[in-house]
Amino acid sequence: MPTSSRFAVAVHLLSALAHLGGEGATSAALAASVNTNPVVVRRLLGLLSRAGFVAGRGGRSGGYELAREPSKIRLDAVLAAVEPDGVLAMHENATNRVCLVSCGIKPVLGHVFAKAEDALRSSLRRTTLAEVLRRVENAG
């Protein structure tokens, strides 16, 4: 039962690009910042590009840069771009028809998860990438 870190890595990538201030970076350089494989970074950059947060240039001198000002990137939109189904997932195990809990848990948890996801998105909506970058730069 792995936990997804796509959102955290996506915010890390966007923050790194914002910190560069328009210089841009290759997926290899960004992967070094996150300390992960460039393939993971390229997949996320693809999602972020489709959502309009980054722009990329291919080829030997290619790289990625922010497509929007950091103050215009809200974290709820980043979450939606990389985790469109939400972060809380129901297990896929079949229902055991002779167990009361098994028969009733999925609809109940579905409601609980929906409320939690709404609260998470509401909180993230109030935070921009510019605020994240400011906090990162002040922490260092």
C-alpha angles and dihedrals in degrees: 000000000000122000116227119239095180093113094050092047091047091053089047091053093047091047091051091051091047090050090055089059099219099324092111129212140227122248088248092056091046091048089054090054092052092037093231140110117292089231090063089049093048091052091052092043088054090056092045091048093052088051090053098247099113137028123208137198120205128217136056096312093036128123145146133270137173114278093199137039111269089240089061095054113088119194095231088062091049090052091050090051096053102027104033092163093051131250099270113076132189117230115255097222116130119256116260100224093204094056119082093204093048091051095049108030101082098058091043094048090043089061093044091048093049091054091047092049090050091052091047094050091046091054094045091049088067094057126075130197088247090061092049092050092048090053092046092050092047091049093055 
